Amino acid sequence: MSPLSQLKDIVHNKYMDEDENEFGIELMPPFSDKQIIAFARQCPTQSIPADIQDLLCYASGFLFSPLDQVCFDCVNQFGLEQIFPI
């Protein structure tokens, strides 16, 4: 399952915290073509895998209450070196 498919599977889910407050995932705006090109230049291979590019065209990340913000545009942070091999 692609990263985009995984995100689409959870984006409409509702979650509840210990105080029974409901929350969900709020998508951040997608990357523009210009932003994708600039981001690719920062990557060790100077390119972005197609499935990650599809993800970035859908959303640049998401807001999720327990984790705060999850961004998809970090290079060499939080284990992304496995997605973007050197």
SULZIZI-V841766 format. One record per residue. N is the residue number from 1. RES is the residue in one small letter. SS is DSSP state (H for helix, E for strand, C for the rest). Layout:
# SULZIZI-V841766
n res ss
N RES SS
N RES SS
This chain:
# SULZIZI-V841766
n res ss
1 m C
2 s C
3 p H
4 l H
5 s H
6 q H
7 l H
8 k H
9 d H
10 i H
11 v C
12 h C
13 n C
14 k E
15 y E
16 m E
17 d C
18 e C
19 d C
20 e C
21 n C
22 e E
23 f E
24 g E
25 i E
26 e E
27 l E
28 m C
29 p C
30 p C
31 f C
32 s C
33 d H
34 k H
35 q H
36 i H
37 i H
38 a H
39 f H
40 a H
41 r H
42 q H
43 c C
44 p C
45 t C
46 q C
47 s C
48 i C
49 p C
50 a H
51 d H
52 i H
53 q H
54 d H
55 l H
56 l H
57 c H
58 y H
59 a C
60 s C
61 g E
62 f E
63 l E
64 f E
65 s C
66 p C
67 l C
68 d E
69 q E
70 v E
71 c E
72 f C
73 d C
74 c C
75 v C
76 n C
77 q C
78 f C
79 g C
80 l H
81 e H
82 q H
83 i C
84 f C
85 p C
86 i C
